[in-house]
Amino acid sequence: MAEAKQHPLAHQIVLLLDDDVMITEALAAGLARTGRTLITANDLEGGEMVVEWLKPSHVVSDVRLTGAFGYEGLDFIHFVKRNSPDTRIILMTGDAPDALQLEASERGAVGFLRKPFEVAELDSVLNLMAPPRWGSEDWPDIIRVPLLDDILRDGLLSTVFQPIVRLPGGEKLGYEALSRCRSDSPFRNPETLFRYATRKHRVGDLEMACIGSSLRSGAVLPTSAPLFLNVHPAVFSSGRPIYEGLLRQAEAAGIVPSRIVLEITEQASLTDDRKALDAIQRLKAQGVRFAFDDVGIAYSHLPFLDAIRPSFLKISQQFGTGFEMDSTKTKIVRNILALAMDFACDLVLEGIETADTATAAFDLGIKYGQGFYFARPAEAGTFATN
């Protein structure tokens, strides 16, 4: 979705939430007009992502959604009020006893429509209540938030790559694969996409789809170059599926396991569950290497250094960018470098944006770097011959 320009426009931003795709699409088509952006979502978790992302001016939600308890739309009112207090909430339902309407009102809904209703009726309710929001003339009239199954099934995932280079000159060591979702929705942001999958309790499904996309796309890269693939820590607890799934997809893409470096991300804590460590050791036995990503940020996997013995530690760009100009960052980088040396790991400094940072890292003894100074993420074909 395009960023707002310097001269934003007054906008209604309306989230339409219903587990029936036909209903949200019909409402969006009927309500679309200048000065209004319609966002359709078809599960509760997708609706939550939109509220957190855009703080819509209005939410129009069915009372009954996809959960197990029947009236999830009522609980969704509380979620909206916590995250965007001035958003106006209108509930719609085909089953509207007076007690339900009263409960919705007490929770904070300002409108209640019984299905079926005329789109013009909802349109008039929206126009009566318009808390200020800012939009852009570049925004599409209608934004559809895809379901997770749509993302996994319909080829919405893509992969770009960023080189990891030898310092100071920039000779390419390997490439980190970065997954993207082709969508105007909040899922264009990978962190938001993975938060959505986490709330759906399907991180493993998304992660394996991203791995498959990365391996297929990365097959055109030089065969001597390792491929660094980000993996959510929770995936390792699945045990056999990550082991078998990774090796099967690598074979299909024509990539030997020894080219693969799995970066264990900091999105959650790494469990000491036996299945997780067994899966890691089985993958290592096949030649797969490991890296700890964003060392020192959020959850720390350092207690597992001895058990896993990763080949690489990666220092987050939060510490890497301009570290030579900040004494605190410099101390942190030095300490992580010492740790890497103690455990015979190579260190990769992320976030290198200038020649000064690259030189300072090399002078400290850091072998590898990554960042915009060397290359921005791009499709694999950009790097296929170098």
BAZAVO-302384 format. One line per 2 residues: number of its first residue (from 0); their letters; for each residue x, y, z of C-alpha. Coordinates in pm, 1 decimal. Layout:
NUM	a	X/Y/Z | ...
! end
This chain:
0	ma	0.0/0.0/0.0 | 141.1/341.0/-91.3
2	ea	257.4/575.2/181.3 | 55.6/890.5/242.4
4	kq	187.3/1192.0/47.2 | 286.9/1525.7/195.8
6	hp	-69.4/1654.8/162.9 | -291.5/1384.9/316.3
8	la	-663.3/1381.3/256.0 | -944.8/1357.4/506.0
10	hq	-1065.4/1000.9/476.7 | -1309.3/748.8/607.7
12	iv	-1122.2/423.2/659.9 | -1379.2/147.8/701.1
14	ll	-1305.3/-210.2/802.1 | -1567.5/-459.8/683.9
16	ld	-1539.6/-785.1/880.5 | -1747.2/-1092.8/801.7
18	dd	-1654.8/-1457.2/751.2 | -1858.7/-1458.6/429.3
20	vm	-1639.9/-1322.3/147.7 | -1942.1/-1251.9/-71.6
22	it	-2088.6/-1020.0/193.7 | -1771.5/-815.3/245.1
24	ea	-1710.8/-784.5/-129.0 | -2068.2/-677.0/-195.8
26	la	-2061.9/-419.6/82.5 | -1725.7/-284.8/-32.4
28	ag	-1846.8/-247.5/-390.6 | -2161.8/-67.6/-279.5
30	la	-1988.1/163.3/-32.6 | -1685.7/262.6/-243.7
32	rt	-1664.0/634.8/-317.3 | -1415.1/921.9/-315.0
34	gr	-1280.1/995.7/29.9 | -1342.5/646.6/164.0
36	tl	-1115.3/342.0/177.1 | -1281.1/4.4/235.3
38	it	-1079.1/-278.0/387.8 | -1232.7/-624.7/382.4
40	an	-1128.5/-903.3/619.7 | -1281.1/-1245.5/661.7
42	dl	-1146.9/-1373.6/989.0 | -1113.7/-1227.1/1334.5
44	eg	-734.8/-1229.1/1333.6 | -719.4/-1040.8/1003.7
46	ge	-956.8/-781.5/1145.7 | -731.4/-740.3/1447.2
48	mv	-431.7/-676.9/1222.8 | -619.3/-400.0/1040.8
50	ve	-726.5/-230.0/1362.5 | -369.1/-232.8/1493.4
52	wl	-228.1/-119.8/1158.9 | -462.2/158.6/1048.1
54	kp	-686.7/253.8/1343.8 | -988.0/271.6/1108.4
56	sh	-1250.1/539.5/1146.1 | -1524.5/273.8/1133.2
58	vv	-1554.0/-98.1/1191.1 | -1852.6/-283.2/1048.2
60	sd	-1850.1/-636.8/1187.6 | -2076.0/-936.5/1188.6
62	vr	-2166.1/-1057.0/1537.0 | -2094.1/-1419.0/1448.0
64	lt	-1744.7/-1481.1/1312.0 | -1521.1/-1784.8/1264.1
66	ga	-1447.9/-1873.3/1624.9 | -1593.8/-2142.0/1847.3
68	fg	-1804.5/-1927.7/2078.6 | -2075.0/-1784.4/1854.9
70	ye	-2066.3/-1411.1/1928.3 | -1700.8/-1318.8/1866.3
72	gl	-1809.6/-983.6/1725.9 | -1903.2/-873.9/2076.3
74	df	-1555.0/-948.7/2207.8 | -1408.4/-777.1/1902.9
76	ih	-1568.2/-454.2/2024.9 | -1342.1/-465.7/2331.2
78	fv	-1037.4/-526.0/2111.0 | -1120.9/-227.5/1891.8
80	kr	-1181.8/0.4/2189.6 | -848.2/-96.0/2345.5
82	ns	-649.4/-36.7/2028.7 | -839.7/251.8/1863.1
84	pd	-1072.9/413.3/2117.2 | -1243.8/661.8/1886.0
86	tr	-1322.3/410.0/1609.8 | -1697.2/386.6/1550.1
88	ii	-1830.1/30.0/1559.9 | -2141.0/-92.9/1377.5
90	lm	-2250.7/-453.7/1423.1 | -2456.8/-647.8/1174.9
92	tg	-2632.2/-980.9/1218.8 | -2915.3/-1195.2/1094.2
94	da	-2992.2/-1301.4/1451.2 | -3064.9/-988.9/1653.3
96	pd	-3258.1/-1036.8/1977.0 | -3304.3/-721.9/2183.7
98	al	-3066.9/-851.5/2449.3 | -2788.2/-887.7/2190.8
100	ql	-2840.0/-535.4/2062.9 | -2835.7/-401.8/2419.1
102	ea	-2515.1/-590.7/2498.2 | -2346.9/-455.5/2184.9
104	se	-2446.6/-101.1/2278.1 | -2316.6/-138.8/2631.6
106	rg	-1982.2/-261.6/2499.2 | -1946.3/41.3/2273.3
108	av	-2116.5/-24.9/1940.1 | -2287.6/284.5/1801.6
110	gf	-2497.5/109.1/1538.3 | -2672.2/-222.5/1487.1
112	lr	-2805.0/-346.7/1150.9 | -3021.2/-651.9/1096.3
114	kp	-2945.7/-858.5/784.9 | -3056.4/-821.2/516.7
116	fe	-3025.7/-445.0/494.0 | -2980.4/-195.0/213.1
118	va	-2625.6/-72.7/152.6 | -2765.0/281.5/152.7
120	el	-2870.6/232.5/514.3 | -2515.3/147.5/618.4
122	ds	-2382.6/430.3/402.5 | -2596.5/682.6/589.7
124	vl	-2476.6/551.0/925.6 | -2113.2/586.5/817.4
126	nl	-2167.1/943.8/703.5 | -2321.9/1044.2/1035.5
128	ma	-2011.1/944.1/1226.5 | -1667.1/1020.5/1089.7
130	pp	-1375.8/1052.0/1333.6 | -1083.2/1218.8/1154.0
132	rw	-841.4/996.8/962.7 | -582.3/1073.2/698.5
134	gs	-543.4/888.6/374.6 | -380.2/927.9/36.4
136	ed	-511.8/966.0/-316.0 | -278.5/676.3/-403.2
138	wp	-469.1/433.1/-184.0 | -697.2/189.9/-366.3
140	di	-1069.0/225.1/-296.1 | -1088.1/-133.1/-171.6
142	ir	-816.3/-329.9/7.3 | -874.7/-700.9/59.9
144	vp	-694.6/-868.3/350.0 | -621.8/-1223.5/232.3
146	ll	-684.9/-1524.7/450.0 | -381.9/-1730.5/544.8
148	dd	-498.7/-2014.0/319.9 | -517.7/-1766.1/30.7
150	il	-156.8/-1666.3/94.1 | -34.9/-2025.2/109.9
152	rd	-242.5/-2150.2/-183.9 | -250.5/-1864.8/-433.8
154	gl	117.3/-1786.7/-479.4 | 108.5/-1458.5/-287.6
156	ls	447.1/-1527.9/-126.7 | 764.0/-1408.2/-295.9
158	tv	1128.6/-1387.4/-194.6 | 1397.6/-1123.5/-227.2
160	fq	1761.7/-1168.3/-133.1 | 2029.3/-954.9/28.7
162	pi	2398.5/-1045.0/4.2 | 2611.6/-1125.6/306.3
164	vr	2962.5/-1011.2/220.3 | 3321.3/-1041.6/330.5
166	lp	3457.1/-726.8/489.1 | 3582.2/-479.4/398.3
168	gg	3560.8/-517.3/20.3 | 3217.1/-672.9/-27.3
170	ek	3295.8/-1010.5/-186.0 | 2972.0/-1207.3/-160.0
172	lg	2966.3/-1494.5/87.9 | 2598.9/-1585.5/60.1
174	ye	2245.4/-1446.9/47.8 | 1974.7/-1399.2/307.0
176	al	1625.5/-1482.9/181.9 | 1354.4/-1235.5/285.1
178	sr	993.6/-1340.5/236.2 | 729.4/-1096.0/117.7
180	cr	353.4/-1111.7/63.7 | 215.7/-955.0/-254.1
182	sd	-77.6/-766.4/-106.6 | -193.9/-411.3/-43.4
184	sp	-294.0/-523.9/304.4 | -92.8/-499.7/627.0
186	fr	54.6/-838.4/537.5 | 302.4/-663.7/309.8
188	np	494.5/-620.4/633.7 | 652.3/-960.8/714.7
190	et	634.3/-903.2/1090.1 | 261.0/-837.0/1066.6
192	lf	214.1/-1144.8/849.5 | 387.7/-1364.5/1105.0
194	ry	192.1/-1210.7/1392.4 | -122.8/-1302.0/1201.0
196	at	-3.5/-1660.6/1151.1 | 86.3/-1680.8/1519.6
198	rk	-265.3/-1578.2/1619.0 | -396.7/-1842.9/1380.7
200	hr	-163.8/-2099.1/1545.6 | -19.8/-2175.1/1202.5
202	vg	330.5/-2033.6/1207.7 | 467.0/-2368.6/1095.0
204	dl	252.0/-2370.4/781.1 | 359.6/-2019.3/687.2
206	em	724.6/-2085.5/765.8 | 740.9/-2397.0/549.4
208	ac	573.8/-2208.2/262.7 | 833.7/-1929.8/296.0
210	ig	1115.8/-2184.4/300.0 | 980.9/-2343.9/-17.3
212	ss	951.2/-2007.2/-191.1 | 1304.7/-1910.9/-83.3
214	lr	1461.0/-2234.5/-205.1 | 1284.0/-2224.6/-540.1
216	sg	1374.9/-1859.2/-596.5 | 1730.9/-1904.6/-472.3
218	av	1806.2/-2194.6/-704.4 | 1936.5/-1950.5/-968.1
220	lp	2199.9/-1806.2/-734.6 | 2562.8/-1924.8/-758.9
222	ts	2585.3/-2282.6/-632.8 | 2879.3/-2196.1/-408.9
224	ap	2675.9/-1940.2/-213.9 | 2502.3/-2039.5/110.1
226	lf	2134.2/-1947.3/143.0 | 2038.1/-1799.9/480.7
228	ln	1672.5/-1875.2/561.1 | 1489.2/-1720.8/857.0
230	vh	1299.5/-1970.5/1070.7 | 1064.3/-1899.5/1362.4
232	pa	1182.7/-2086.1/1676.6 | 844.2/-2251.4/1726.3
234	vf	884.8/-2445.5/1401.4 | 1155.2/-2665.4/1550.5
236	ss	916.6/-2797.7/1812.3 | 724.8/-2965.6/1531.3
238	gr	1018.8/-3205.2/1505.2 | 989.6/-3431.8/1201.6
240	pi	787.7/-3192.3/977.6 | 1065.7/-2929.5/968.0
242	ye	1328.5/-3197.5/911.3 | 1143.9/-3380.4/637.1
244	gl	983.4/-3072.1/484.4 | 1309.0/-2879.0/452.0
246	lr	1502.5/-3166.5/298.0 | 1217.9/-3249.1/57.2
248	qa	1190.0/-2888.9/-63.1 | 1568.2/-2852.6/-93.1
250	ea	1586.6/-3164.8/-308.8 | 1301.2/-3040.5/-528.6
252	ag	1484.2/-2709.3/-579.5 | 1815.9/-2880.9/-654.5
254	iv	1988.8/-2730.0/-349.5 | 2216.7/-2945.7/-136.1
256	ps	2157.2/-2919.7/242.1 | 2512.3/-2796.1/302.0
258	ri	2420.3/-2468.7/124.7 | 2142.9/-2396.6/375.0
260	vl	2193.2/-2183.8/685.8 | 1884.8/-2162.2/906.3
262	ei	1868.4/-1833.1/1094.8 | 1676.9/-1888.5/1417.4
264	te	1489.5/-1561.4/1455.5 | 1407.6/-1368.0/1770.2
266	qa	1029.2/-1379.2/1723.9 | 987.4/-1608.3/2024.6
268	sl	1195.1/-1798.2/2275.3 | 1362.1/-2118.3/2161.9
270	td	1224.3/-2410.4/2357.9 | 1444.6/-2674.9/2514.4
272	dr	1182.7/-2930.3/2416.4 | 1355.4/-3251.7/2311.5
274	ka	1183.6/-3247.7/1972.0 | 1328.3/-2905.8/1890.1
276	ld	1687.0/-2992.5/1972.3 | 1655.8/-3334.1/1805.9
278	ai	1528.5/-3172.3/1484.6 | 1819.7/-2927.8/1488.0
280	qr	2075.5/-3202.9/1541.6 | 1923.9/-3418.1/1265.3
282	lk	1941.2/-3126.1/1024.6 | 2301.0/-3057.8/1122.2
284	aq	2383.0/-3421.9/1051.7 | 2259.1/-3361.7/693.8
286	gv	2495.7/-3065.1/656.2 | 2250.9/-2783.1/735.7
288	rf	2414.8/-2502.2/930.8 | 2259.5/-2262.4/1179.4
290	af	2280.7/-1897.5/1274.9 | 2138.5/-1703.7/1568.9
292	dd	1972.4/-1391.5/1429.1 | 1953.9/-1049.8/1598.4
294	vg	2165.0/-1155.2/1894.8 | 2075.1/-947.9/2199.7
296	ia	1731.0/-837.9/2076.1 | 1404.9/-949.7/2239.9
298	ys	1428.8/-1320.4/2320.4 | 1782.8/-1450.6/2360.2
300	hl	1887.3/-1789.9/2231.6 | 2233.2/-1762.2/2388.4
302	pf	2160.8/-2032.3/2651.7 | 2150.6/-2275.7/2356.9
304	ld	2488.6/-2177.0/2214.6 | 2664.9/-2485.7/2343.9
306	ai	2383.8/-2726.6/2253.1 | 2339.8/-2599.6/1896.6
308	rp	2685.0/-2461.4/1815.3 | 2567.2/-2228.1/1536.0
310	sf	2808.2/-2144.6/1257.4 | 2711.5/-1774.2/1267.3
312	lk	2595.7/-1510.0/1511.2 | 2426.1/-1209.7/1352.2
314	is	2424.6/-868.7/1520.0 | 2101.9/-676.4/1459.9
316	qq	2105.2/-357.4/1257.2 | 1979.7/-192.5/1576.7
318	fg	2334.3/-227.8/1704.1 | 2517.1/-240.4/1371.3
320	tg	2410.8/79.5/1195.6 | 2662.8/352.1/1283.1
322	fe	2796.2/155.9/1578.5 | 3138.3/320.4/1544.6
324	md	2984.3/655.5/1644.2 | 2813.1/523.1/1957.5
326	st	3019.4/400.1/2252.2 | 2737.8/181.6/2389.3
328	kt	2680.4/8.6/2055.8 | 3056.5/-40.1/2017.2
330	ki	3079.1/-213.5/2355.6 | 2789.1/-442.0/2267.0
332	vr	2944.1/-530.6/1930.5 | 3278.9/-601.4/2097.9
334	ni	3115.4/-827.2/2357.1 | 2922.4/-1026.1/2097.4
336	la	3239.6/-1060.6/1890.6 | 3420.5/-1202.5/2194.7
338	la	3134.0/-1444.2/2250.6 | 3144.6/-1555.7/1888.4
340	md	3517.8/-1617.5/1911.7 | 3474.0/-1822.8/2230.5
342	fa	3225.1/-2050.1/2055.6 | 3407.0/-2057.0/1718.7
344	cd	3121.4/-1877.7/1539.8 | 3163.4/-1635.1/1253.7
346	lv	3003.6/-1295.3/1315.1 | 2782.3/-1108.3/1069.2
348	le	2714.8/-739.7/1134.6 | 2381.3/-626.0/991.7
350	gi	2277.9/-271.3/909.8 | 2598.1/-151.3/743.1
352	et	2506.7/165.5/556.9 | 2840.9/344.6/514.8
354	ad	3202.9/271.3/429.1 | 3302.7/396.6/776.4
356	ta	3090.1/131.1/945.6 | 3224.8/-141.8/718.2
358	ta	3583.1/-37.0/790.8 | 3522.5/-9.6/1165.3
360	af	3372.2/-359.6/1172.1 | 3666.6/-504.4/982.5
362	dl	3913.3/-328.8/1212.8 | 3741.9/-494.4/1510.8
364	gi	3792.0/-835.8/1352.7 | 3442.8/-895.5/1213.6
366	ky	3460.9/-1103.8/896.4 | 3117.6/-1053.1/744.4
368	gq	2862.8/-777.9/696.0 | 2524.1/-704.9/546.6
370	gf	2342.6/-383.7/468.2 | 2235.4/-119.0/220.3
372	yf	2595.4/-4.7/171.0 | 2660.4/-327.3/-19.1
374	ar	2318.1/-399.8/-169.4 | 1948.6/-359.9/-106.9
376	pa	1722.2/-667.2/-111.1 | 1635.1/-766.8/-466.7
378	ea	1509.4/-1060.8/-670.0 | 1750.8/-1349.8/-706.5
380	gt	1806.9/-1278.3/-1074.4 | 1981.5/-954.1/-980.8
382	fa	2262.0/-1154.2/-819.6 | 2249.5/-1470.3/-1033.1
384	tn	2577.5/-1409.2/-1214.8 | 2786.7/-1251.2/-939.4
! end
